[in-house]
Every structure is written in C-alpha cells, then in structure tokens.
C-alpha cells in the first residue's frame, strides 16, 4: 500500500500519515511512502521504519514523472495507491497507478476548497478512482456536492490522534515555560501549523499585538516551519511583539508543547478537520479557531472552544481573552474536548477505517477481475 504525497514537512496531514503508518497491522498492510519531491523532516524520520521513495519529479511540467511512478509501482507490486491531498500528487499518482495496473486507487483529501481544490484535470480522473476519502461528514458532502465525486465513492474516515501520547501534563507546563525563559505565571497561546499563507499566521501576529498591553504575561508559541517564516518575523517586528512570539520551527515534541498551553488557536483560511485541534483537545486544551471547513464539527462553540468568522481579528482576540480570564471555563472546555476525541477521534478508529477500506476495495477488485475472466471466451 503506497501513499503518494509531495513531501513530508511537519504539518497536519503529514503527521497524520506518520501516525497511520506506525499503527497499521503489518500482517494486513505493508505501507510505503512516495514523496514526489524531497522526503522532508518527517520522511527522513520514518525512513528506517518504512520504504520512503523520493525525488520522483523534476518540476511542474515534468511529465516523465508518470513513467517513473508507474515503473516504481510495478516493481514494488503495489496493490493499493492512496494519494494524499490534491494537486500534482493526486493527478500523477492516480494516473501512474492506472498505467501500472494497480488494483485499488484512492485519494485522501484533507482540505476543503482553496487552495487545495481538486481542479478540472483531477476531476477528469474520477472514473479511474475507487474511493475519495473525506475527514468529516460535512467534508464528505462537499466532495460530493461541490467537487462532483459520486456519492458511492466518497468515504468518511475521521482523523484520529494517539490519546496516550497526547494527554494533559502539568510537568510539561512548567518545563516549557522554563525552556522559553518565562515565569510560571506566564500564559501561553499556541499554534501548530506549517508556515504557509493559507494558515494565516498574520492574523495571530495581529492578535498578539492587540492583546499585548492588556496581558503583559501573555506569550505565543508557533510550532512549524515554511515559506512564510520571514514575513511572520517582519510583521512581529513591525507590530512590536517579537519578544512575545516564539517561533520554535520544526519540533518533534508536540505533545509536550501542546500540554503546556492555556489556549490553542488556529486561524486558517481553509481546513477540513485539522489534526492539531484534535491533539490539543487530547491534551485538554480548549481551542479558538476560525469557522471554516469542518472545524465546527469538533470546535463546538461554548463546549470545546470558541469559533470566530474567518479573518475577524476582534472576534479572535476577544475569544482568546475570554478564555485566558476564566480558568474554570478553560478546564471545562478542555475536558469536553478530550472526551470528544476519545469518543470519535481516536487513532485506532482512523487506522481501522483505512485498513478496512483498502482490503474491501482490494477484494472487490479481485472478485470483479475473476468475474471478467469467467465471462471471457476460452
């Protein structure tokens, strides 16, 4: 079973894939990763555990990638291909799988709409695709209604997190503050997201500036890296919050960092069901997030956190300020968040969903080929 992705930086979809690979039953599935470009930090981190193939594409118009991928799939005798995300990997991955005669071809999509809309070329390959994987009920409806995928081919497999790794920990609260050279009374708001434009970190920087004077002990933790780092640093300097915003870059101790937070926030312009929100909930940290995509299915207003309209700076800052001022409210929302994840967002249920879908489609493909063989003339 091969997962086709562009690269594996530290991001939500990539972290989710690593967790999925590590929990799959090796007696059922032998997972591999194909990175069209470089493997990235997470790809390098798992290279000793799973086959990781990389540097398959030379550029946007490198059509030879089709034949490189097909040759790799034939050589590895691939049974199932799952493309992760939209764009080039969804197009070339499925087309190569078809060319290589792979029995099962699926696409897992983790965003709703721009910038990861499927596009005309990818829709053109719908007949070659056995399954489209959505991460929430509303996301599945979007893939059917907006993208036009056949309802029978859309399957909802909710994102899941390891609630044994992600859990509340008072010791981490103290340790992380000491690491950042902050006093124990400091309040921390954090975000875990690749530093890309659609994650909208600029809104977080503006919120930090708005709350700076009223909350002298408030600091912001930004986990992740990417092309927007320079712009974020410049804006923080211009707004006078450089000393309040801690850009930690790529980290491999996310459970420790999340469990140290008072509030988790996500201000993305588009999302489906972000795994970082589920991870924060598992650590009993309430969430303030933009009401986009399927976020509202997990960030339930006044129960597990607060929602704000996309790009609404005042609403975002106000929601964070309300939670910072009310420890009892934070505690109640954090408890409710973990309960929600334990009930419907476990890693085990996600892994079972992928394994069951892959095996059922594979057996169905085998049965169909058998039926065709029986009908063929001798």
Secondary structure by P-SEA (a helix, b strand, c coil): cbbbcccccccaaaaaaaaaaaaccccccbbbbbbcccccaaaaaacccccccccccccccccaaaaaaaaaaaaacccbbbbccccaaaaaaaaaaaaacccbbbbbbccccccccccaaaaaacccccbbbbccaaaaaaaaaccccccccbbbbccccccccccccaaaaaaaaaaacccccbbbbbbbccccccccaaaaaaaaaaaccccccbbbbbcccccaaaaaaaaaaaacccccccccccccaaaaaaaaccbbbbbcccccccaaaaaaaaacbbbbbcccccccccccccccbbbbcccaaaaaaaaaaaaaacaaaaaaaaaaaaaaaaccccaaaaaaaaaaaaaaaaaaaaaaaaaaaaaccc
